[in-house]
Amino acid sequence: MDPEIGHAAHSTDETPQSPLVSRRGPFSPRRCLPLFHRVKRVYIAVITWAKGPEPPQIQRINSFCPQFQSLPFRFLNRYLPKRKQKLALLLAFYFAWLLAFVSVLHGSILATQIEGYGKAQRISCIASYWASGNGCGLDGNDCRPFDNSTFTFSCPANCRDVKVLNPHAVGAQEIVYQPLVVGGPQEGGFGLARDPIYRGDSFLCGAALHAGVINDERGGCGVVALVGQMDKFPGTIQNGIESIGFDSSFPLSFSFVPTPSSECSDLRWPLLAVSATFTSILSIFTTSPAVFFGSLFTGIFFHVGLVSDPPSQHSYYSIISVIVGRFLPAAFVAFVLYRYCVRPQLKDLVAQYEKTVLWVGGCWVGALTNYTFDFIPIQRLTPHDLNQQPGAKVALSAIAFAILFIAVGQIWYLRLEGRLPRYLALYMLFGVILALFVAIPGLNLRIHHYILALLLLPGTAIQTRPSLLYQGVLVGLFINGIARWGFDSILQTPATLLGDGQYNSVLPVVALAQVSAANITFSWSPLPEPFDGLSVLVNDVERFRGYNSDGRDEFTWERPAGEDLPYYFRFGYMQGSNSADYTRAGIWRSDGSWTPMAAGPSRKLL
């Protein structure tokens, strides 16, 4: 071989080439093939695993002590072998259930008479004499009378835990996550306490609990008397409620009239005993999924709507009307749940006592969520509440972990039955729909607990003991959500979620024009667009409304001679009759000194 040719060939082989054009570089198809094959093998392995074993392992509950658990329906089959006999017994059972329920409920409704004052009117836990925001108008005239008036009321049970969810202004204070009760026992001569007096914007039922007029477990009736303007409302802790102190005056105040003993009470606990007893008996003696689910869904729905967590209405006739209206669409949804979730789980199940403890017990736990889950420090699943409510984020993390743990177990059982691919596709569809909802501008996604139940119920269509419990709890959550609140929208406007919280609107620029111990004057610059007015609150009562057309840019407040109370001033722009955010409170003290408003908005008043 010619040495020069050999050398030239050798030199050619050593010439470096660009990795982008080299067939042996890092982007070479030959080098990509192994990665592609690895991904393909992983994909095939996942799909094969998700399809589950062959043949599928259908889950069935092997009941403990089967002879004992099958005893109830074997007893029926022996003594009532014919279908007509069983149907007649079922109708008689329904009649007895309805009669017992209506009898106790009727007694609870009728026992609202107070001697000398007549029939008590049902009110909600947040009922108040004072309208929200500036709804009482200038000087509170739209909420008159302020005195010489009585009102006979009936409060439901469990009002002690009803709290304001957004910070609310009381003088210079901002109150949140506690009952709005302002005032309490007044100090009399020799240091003795007089009858408690409360500011007019207090929760009436919360004040009645604080005063000991009613009982939280049973509710109760009472008579409230308006006593007009009062000064200096002390804050005290009584009967499990901490009231708020206020050291100035308010035009509307109330106290409670001593009355003869009344049998008026909220009989939700005796009615719970009635409903729980009948649902348990029905569960033990029936093997039909349709009879079981239809009967329990109807009975528990009306129990929640009429007794344990009724909607806020002033009469039982209104409550019945609302509940019947909500039941009809709820029954259609219940049929779909039965067809695709409940029947697959309960078919051929003969573990009567296990079904009663797990499914029925779980359903009652979910339906009574206003009691059973009340300890969880999450009032609303919104970023605003999660950020400001103590313990909310920790509680949400714990709930998310629990759901993840439960989901892993359900995924395993679905795989064993060969149904996992279908359910994964279903939940992917749910995820896509929720993502589309989130993408809609101008609306916020809100997962109510009835929606959470609907999302999770398909994953419980397995006949296992954990699934019995999970399905019962979720059906109960669905019942409570619809009976109490109705089919509230999954998409809500920011204003709806905001409620009575702040709007983050522009705040007025107010100057102190003159101040002395006798009077104080404020002035302000021209109003910005789109506002056309300015509102002034004095001691949380609107005392001035000025509009552009009035030509006024000053406000003066005078102190009555000899008075030594502080005054609290807040200012907010208006658009028509609606107020925006108010400033924080500036304080005018009895010696004529002035403490300016701190930066930032206060919250809208209740």
C-alpha positions in Angstrom: 0.0 0.0 0.0 1.2 3.5 -0.8 2.1 5.1 2.4 0.8 8.5 1.3 -2.6 7.1 0.4 -2.8 5.3 3.7 -1.8 8.5 5.5 -4.5 10.5 3.6 -7.1 8.0 4.5 -6.1 8.0 8.1 -6.3 11.8 8.1 -9.8 11.8 6.7 -11.0 9.5 9.5 -9.6 11.9 12.1 -11.4 15.0 10.7 -13.9 16.3 13.4 -17.5 16.6 12.3 -20.4 18.7 13.7 -22.5 16.7 16.1 -25.6 18.0 14.4 -24.7 16.2 11.2 -22.9 13.2 12.6 -25.0 10.1 12.6 -23.3 9.1 15.9 -23.7 12.4 17.7 -26.0 13.0 20.7 -29.1 13.7 18.5 -28.5 10.7 16.4 -31.7 8.7 15.6 -29.9 5.6 16.7 -29.2 7.2 20.1 -32.9 8.4 20.4 -34.3 5.0 19.7 -33.4 3.5 23.1 -35.0 6.4 25.0 -38.2 6.0 22.8 -38.3 2.3 23.6 -37.9 2.9 27.3 -40.8 5.4 27.3 -42.9 3.0 25.3 -42.1 0.1 27.7 -43.1 2.3 30.7 -46.3 3.4 29.0 -47.2 -0.2 28.2 -46.4 -1.3 31.7 -48.6 1.4 33.2 -51.5 0.6 30.9 -51.1 -3.1 31.7 -51.1 -2.4 35.4 -54.1 -0.1 35.2 -56.1 -2.8 33.4 -55.7 -5.0 36.4 -55.6 -8.7 36.8 -57.2 -11.2 34.5 -59.9 -12.2 35.3 -61.0 -9.1 37.3 -61.3 -9.6 41.0 -64.8 -8.3 41.8 -64.9 -7.1 45.4 -67.6 -8.5 47.7 -68.0 -8.0 51.4 -68.0 -11.3 53.4 -70.0 -10.3 56.4 -69.0 -11.0 59.9 -71.4 -13.5 61.5 -73.5 -14.0 58.3 -76.2 -15.9 60.1 -76.8 -13.1 62.6 -76.6 -10.3 59.9 -79.1 -12.2 57.7 -81.5 -12.8 60.5 -83.7 -9.7 60.0 -84.7 -10.4 56.4 -84.9 -14.2 57.0 -87.4 -13.3 59.7 -89.4 -11.3 57.2 -89.3 -14.0 54.6 -90.6 -16.5 57.1 -93.5 -14.6 58.5 -94.2 -12.3 55.5 -93.3 -14.4 52.5 -95.4 -12.6 49.9 -94.4 -9.5 48.1 -97.8 -7.8 48.9 -97.3 -8.4 52.6 -93.8 -6.8 52.5 -95.2 -3.8 50.6 -98.0 -3.4 53.2 -95.4 -3.5 56.0 -93.2 -1.0 54.2 -96.1 1.5 53.8 -97.1 1.0 57.4 -93.5 1.7 58.4 -93.4 4.9 56.3 -96.7 6.0 57.9 -95.3 5.4 61.4 -92.1 7.3 60.5 -94.0 10.3 59.1 -96.4 10.4 62.1 -93.6 10.3 64.7 -91.6 13.0 62.8 -94.5 15.3 62.2 -95.8 15.0 65.8 -92.5 16.1 67.3 -91.9 18.8 64.7 -95.5 20.1 65.2 -94.9 20.3 68.9 -91.7 22.2 68.4 -93.5 24.7 66.1 -96.5 25.2 68.4 -94.5 25.6 71.6 -93.6 29.2 70.8 -96.2 31.1 72.8 -95.0 33.5 75.5 -97.7 34.5 78.0 -98.6 38.2 77.6 -96.5 38.6 74.4 -98.1 36.1 71.9 -96.5 33.8 69.4 -92.7 34.1 68.8 -91.4 34.8 65.3 -88.6 32.5 64.0 -85.4 34.4 63.2 -82.0 33.3 62.0 -78.8 33.3 64.0 -77.5 36.4 62.3 -80.8 38.5 62.6 -80.1 42.0 63.7 -82.0 45.3 64.1 -79.4 47.2 62.1 -79.2 46.8 58.3 -75.9 46.1 56.7 -73.6 48.9 55.4 -75.4 52.2 55.2 -78.8 50.4 54.7 -80.4 52.2 57.7 -79.9 55.5 55.9 -79.0 58.9 57.3 -79.2 58.9 61.1 -80.5 55.3 61.0 -84.0 56.6 60.2 -84.8 53.6 58.0 -84.3 51.3 61.0 -86.7 53.0 63.4 -88.2 52.8 65.9 -85.3 53.0 68.3 -87.2 52.6 71.5 -90.6 51.8 73.1 -91.1 48.6 71.1 -90.9 44.9 71.9 -90.5 41.8 69.7 -91.1 38.2 70.5 -88.5 35.9 68.9 -87.6 32.3 68.5 -83.9 31.3 67.9 -82.7 28.0 66.5 -80.2 25.9 68.3 -76.4 26.2 67.7 -76.2 29.9 67.2 -73.1 30.3 69.5 -70.7 29.3 66.8 -72.1 31.6 64.1 -69.4 34.2 63.5 -68.7 37.1 61.1 -66.5 35.9 58.3 -65.0 39.3 57.2 -63.5 41.9 59.6 -66.2 44.4 60.7 -65.8 47.8 62.3 -66.9 48.5 65.8 -65.5 51.9 66.7 -61.8 51.6 66.2 -61.9 47.8 66.4 -62.1 45.2 63.6 -63.9 42.1 64.6 -63.6 38.7 62.7 -64.4 35.1 63.4 -66.4 35.7 66.5 -70.1 36.4 67.2 -71.1 40.1 66.6 -72.4 40.8 70.1 -71.6 44.4 71.4 -72.4 45.1 75.0 -73.5 43.2 78.1 -74.4 43.8 81.7 -74.2 47.5 82.7 -72.6 48.5 85.9 -75.1 49.8 88.5 -74.8 51.3 92.0 -72.4 49.7 94.5 -70.6 47.9 91.6 -73.6 45.6 91.0 -74.5 44.6 87.4 -77.7 45.7 85.9 -79.7 44.1 83.1 -77.5 43.6 80.0 -77.9 46.1 77.2 -76.6 45.5 73.6 -75.9 47.7 70.7 -78.5 47.6 68.0 -76.3 45.9 65.4 -75.6 42.9 67.6 -76.7 39.4 66.5 -80.0 39.1 68.4 -79.7 35.4 69.1 -76.0 35.7 70.0 -77.0 38.5 72.5 -79.8 36.3 73.9 -77.2 33.5 74.5 -74.8 35.9 76.1 -77.6 37.2 78.4 -78.7 33.6 79.3 -82.2 34.1 77.8 -81.9 31.0 75.6 -79.8 27.8 75.5 -77.4 27.0 72.7 -78.3 23.3 72.5 -82.0 23.8 72.4 -82.5 27.4 71.2 -85.4 29.1 72.7 -87.8 32.1 72.8 -87.6 35.5 74.4 -88.8 39.1 74.3 -86.5 41.9 73.3 -87.2 45.5 74.2 -85.8 48.5 72.3 -84.4 51.1 74.8 -83.1 53.8 72.4 -79.7 55.5 72.6 -77.2 54.2 75.2 -73.6 55.0 76.0 -70.7 52.8 76.9 -71.3 49.1 76.1 -69.0 46.9 78.2 -67.4 43.8 76.8 -67.8 40.6 78.9 -67.5 36.8 78.6 -70.7 35.0 79.5 -72.2 31.7 78.5 -69.5 30.9 76.1 -69.7 34.1 74.1 -67.2 37.0 74.4 -69.0 40.3 73.7 -67.3 43.4 72.2 -66.9 46.6 74.2 -67.8 50.0 72.7 -67.0 53.2 74.7 -69.3 55.7 72.9 -73.0 56.1 72.0 -75.3 54.3 69.6 -78.8 55.4 68.7 -80.5 51.9 68.9 -80.0 49.6 71.8 -81.9 46.7 73.2 -82.4 44.5 76.3 -84.4 41.4 77.2 -87.7 41.4 79.1 -88.0 38.9 81.9 -90.8 36.5 80.9 -92.6 33.5 82.4 -91.0 30.2 81.7 -91.7 28.9 78.2 -91.6 25.4 76.7 -90.3 27.0 73.5 -87.3 25.1 72.3 -85.6 23.7 69.2 -86.4 20.0 69.3 -83.8 19.0 66.7 -82.2 16.4 69.0 -85.4 14.5 69.8 -86.2 14.6 66.1 -82.7 13.4 65.3 -83.4 10.4 67.6 -86.6 9.7 65.7 -85.0 9.9 62.2 -81.9 8.0 63.2 -84.0 5.2 64.7 -86.2 4.8 61.6 -83.4 5.0 59.1 -81.5 2.3 61.1 -84.5 0.0 61.3 -85.1 0.3 57.6 -81.4 -0.4 56.8 -81.4 -3.5 58.9 -84.6 -5.0 57.4 -84.3 -4.2 53.7 -82.0 -5.8 51.1 -83.3 -3.8 48.2 -80.8 -1.0 47.2 -83.6 1.0 45.6 -85.8 1.0 48.8 -82.8 1.6 51.0 -81.4 4.5 49.1 -84.7 6.2 48.1 -86.1 6.0 51.6 -83.0 7.2 53.3 -82.3 10.0 50.9 -85.8 11.4 51.2 -86.0 11.0 55.0 -82.6 12.5 55.7 -83.1 15.3 53.1 -86.3 16.6 54.8 -84.7 16.1 58.3 -81.8 18.4 57.3 -84.0 20.9 55.6 -86.7 21.1 58.3 -84.8 20.4 61.4 -81.0 20.2 61.7 -79.9 22.9 59.2 -82.9 24.6 57.7 -82.6 27.6 55.3 -83.0 31.0 56.8 -86.7 31.8 56.7 -89.1 33.5 59.1 -91.8 30.8 59.1 -92.0 27.0 58.8 -94.4 27.4 55.8 -91.7 29.3 54.0 -89.1 26.6 54.9 -91.3 23.8 53.7 -91.9 25.7 50.4 -88.1 26.1 49.9 -87.3 22.5 50.8 -89.9 21.0 48.5 -88.6 23.2 45.7 -85.0 22.0 46.3 -86.0 18.4 46.7 -87.3 17.8 43.2 -84.1 18.6 41.3 -82.1 16.9 44.1 -84.1 13.7 43.6 -83.2 13.6 39.9 -79.5 13.9 40.8 -80.0 11.2 43.5 -81.4 8.9 40.8 -78.3 9.3 38.7 -76.1 8.7 41.8 -78.1 5.6 42.6 -77.8 4.2 39.1 -74.1 4.7 38.7 -72.7 4.8 42.3 -75.0 3.3 44.9 -76.6 0.3 43.2 -73.2 -1.2 42.1 -72.0 -1.0 45.7 -75.1 -2.3 47.4 -76.1 -5.0 45.0 -76.3 -8.5 46.7 -75.0 -7.0 49.9 -76.4 -8.9 53.0 -74.2 -7.4 55.7 -77.1 -5.6 57.3 -75.5 -4.3 60.4 -72.3 -3.4 58.8 -74.2 -1.4 56.1 -76.2 0.3 58.9 -73.1 1.3 60.9 -70.9 2.3 57.9 -73.2 3.6 55.2 -76.1 5.0 57.3 -73.8 6.2 60.1 -71.6 7.9 57.6 -74.5 9.5 55.8 -75.7 11.0 59.1 -72.1 12.3 59.8 -72.1 14.1 56.4 -75.7 15.3 56.6 -75.0 16.9 60.1 -71.9 18.6 58.8 -72.8 21.8 60.7 -72.1 19.8 63.8 -69.7 17.0 62.9 -67.2 19.1 60.9 -67.8 22.4 62.7 -64.4 22.1 64.5 -62.5 22.4 61.2 -61.3 26.1 60.9 -62.5 26.5 57.3 -65.6 28.6 56.8 -65.4 29.0 53.0 -62.9 27.5 50.6 -61.7 30.8 49.2 -58.1 32.3 49.1 -59.4 35.2 51.3 -60.6 32.9 54.1 -57.6 30.5 53.9 -55.2 33.4 54.3 -56.8 35.1 57.2 -58.5 32.4 59.3 -56.1 30.9 61.8 -55.4 27.2 61.2 -57.2 27.1 57.9 -54.2 26.2 55.7 -53.1 23.4 58.1 -56.7 22.0 58.1 -56.8 22.2 54.3 -53.5 20.4 54.0 -54.8 17.7 56.4 -58.0 17.3 54.4 -56.0 17.1 51.1 -53.7 14.4 52.6 -56.7 12.4 53.8 -58.4 12.6 50.4 -55.1 11.5 48.7 -54.8 8.6 51.1 -58.4 7.5 50.5 -58.0 7.9 46.7 -55.0 5.6 46.6 -57.0 2.9 48.3 -59.9 3.3 45.9 -57.6 3.3 42.9 -56.3 -0.1 44.0 -59.7 -1.6 44.3 -60.9 -0.2 41.0 -57.8 -1.7 39.4 -58.6 -5.1 40.9 -62.1 -4.9 39.3 -60.6 -3.9 35.9 -62.5 -0.5 36.0 -59.5 1.8 36.6 -59.0 3.0 33.0 -62.6 4.1 32.7 -62.5 6.0 36.0 -59.2 7.7 35.1 -60.8 8.9 31.9 -63.8 10.2 33.8 -61.7 12.1 36.3 -59.5 13.5 33.5 -62.8 14.8 32.0 -63.7 16.4 35.4 -60.2 18.0 35.5 -60.6 19.4 32.0 -64.0 20.9 32.8 -62.8 22.5 36.0 -59.8 23.9 34.1 -62.1 25.5 31.6 -64.2 27.0 34.4 -61.1 28.5 35.9 -60.1 30.0 32.6 -63.4 32.0 32.3 -62.6 35.6 32.9 -64.5 37.6 35.5 -65.7 34.5 37.4 -64.2 32.5 40.3 -64.4 28.8 40.7 -66.0 27.8 44.1 -66.2 24.1 45.1 -69.2 23.8 47.4 -69.3 20.7 49.5 -72.2 19.3 47.4 -70.0 19.6 44.3 -67.1 18.0 46.1 -69.5 15.1 46.9 -70.6 14.8 43.3 -66.9 14.7 42.1 -65.8 12.0 44.6 -68.9 9.7 44.6 -68.1 7.8 41.4 -64.9 6.5 43.0 -67.0 4.8 45.7 -68.9 2.4 43.5 -67.1 -0.6 45.0 -68.4 -3.1 47.5 -65.8 -2.7 50.2 -66.2 -1.6 53.8 -64.2 1.6 53.4 -66.3 2.4 50.3 -69.5 2.0 52.3 -68.3 4.6 54.8 -67.0 7.0 52.1 -70.2 6.8 50.0 -72.4 7.4 53.1 -70.5 10.5 54.1 -70.5 11.9 50.6 -74.2 11.4 50.1 -74.7 13.1 53.4 -72.6 16.1 52.3 -74.6 16.3 49.1 -77.9 16.3 51.1 -76.7 18.9 53.5 -75.4 21.2 50.8 -78.6 21.2 48.7 -81.1 21.2 51.6 -79.4 24.1 53.3 -78.1 26.2 50.4 -79.6 24.9 47.2 -77.7 24.4 44.0 -75.4 27.3 44.4 -73.4 28.0 41.3 -69.9 26.6 40.9 -69.0 29.9 39.2 -69.4 33.1 41.2 -68.5 36.7 40.6 -65.9 38.3 42.8 -68.5 40.5 44.4 -70.6 37.5 45.5 -67.5 35.9 47.1 -66.5 39.2 48.6 -69.8 39.5 50.5 -69.4 42.3 53.0 -65.6 42.4 52.7 -63.6 45.4 51.4 -63.6 46.4 47.8 -60.1 47.8 47.6 -61.6 51.0 46.3 -60.1 54.5 46.4 -60.3 56.2 49.8 -61.2 59.8 50.4 -58.5 62.3 51.2 -59.9 64.2 54.2 -58.4 67.2 55.9 -59.0 68.4 59.4 -60.3 72.0 59.0 -61.0 72.8 62.6 -61.1 71.0 66.0 -62.0 71.8 69.6 -63.6 70.1 72.5 -67.0 71.4 71.3 -67.0 70.7 67.5 -64.9 69.3 64.7 -64.9 70.1 61.0 -63.6 68.1 58.0 -63.1 69.1 54.4 -62.2 67.1 51.3 -61.0 67.5 47.8 -63.2 67.0 44.6 -64.5 63.5 44.2 -62.8 61.3 41.6 -64.6 59.4 38.9 -66.8 57.3 39.0 -67.9 58.4 42.5 -70.5 61.1 42.9 -70.9 61.3 46.7 -69.2 61.0 50.1 -70.5 59.3 53.2 -69.5 60.0 56.8 -70.0 57.5 59.6 -69.9 58.7 63.2 -69.8 55.9 65.7 -70.7 53.5 62.9 -73.9 55.3 61.9 -74.2 57.3 58.7 -74.5 61.0 59.6 -73.8 62.7 56.3 -74.2 62.1 52.6 -72.9 64.8 50.3 -73.1 64.6 46.5 -71.4 66.7 43.7 -74.7 68.4 43.0 -74.9 69.7 46.6 -71.7 71.7 46.3 -70.7 70.8 49.9 -67.1 69.9 50.7 -67.2 70.2 54.5 -68.8 68.4 57.4 -69.1 69.6 61.0 -70.0 67.5 64.1 -70.8 69.0 67.5 -70.5 67.5 70.9 -73.4 67.8 73.3 -72.6 70.0 76.3 -71.1 68.1 79.2 -70.6 64.9 77.3 -67.2 63.1 77.7 -67.4 60.3 75.1 -65.0 59.8 72.2 -66.4 59.8 68.7 -65.2 57.6 65.8 -65.2 59.0 62.2 -65.0 57.1 58.9 -65.2 58.4 55.4 -66.1 56.6 52.2 -66.9 57.5 48.6 -70.4 56.7 47.2 -71.7 55.8 43.8 -75.4 56.5 43.9 -76.7 55.1 47.2 -73.9 52.4 47.4 -70.9 53.1 49.5 -67.4 51.9 48.7 -64.7 51.2 51.3 -64.4 53.4 54.3 -61.3 54.7 55.9 -60.1 53.5 59.2 -61.5 55.3 62.2 -60.2 58.7 63.3 -60.9 59.4 67.0 -62.1 62.7 68.4 -61.6 62.6 72.2 -63.5 64.5 74.9 -60.5 66.8 75.5 -60.6 68.0 71.9 -57.6 66.0 70.7 -57.7 64.2 67.3 -56.2 60.9 66.3 -56.0 60.7 62.5 -57.1 57.7 60.5 -54.5 55.1 60.0 -53.6 54.2 56.4 -55.7 51.7 54.5 -59.4 50.9 54.5 -61.6 49.6 57.3 -64.1 46.9 56.5 -67.7 47.6 55.6 -70.0 47.7 58.6 -72.5 45.0 59.3 
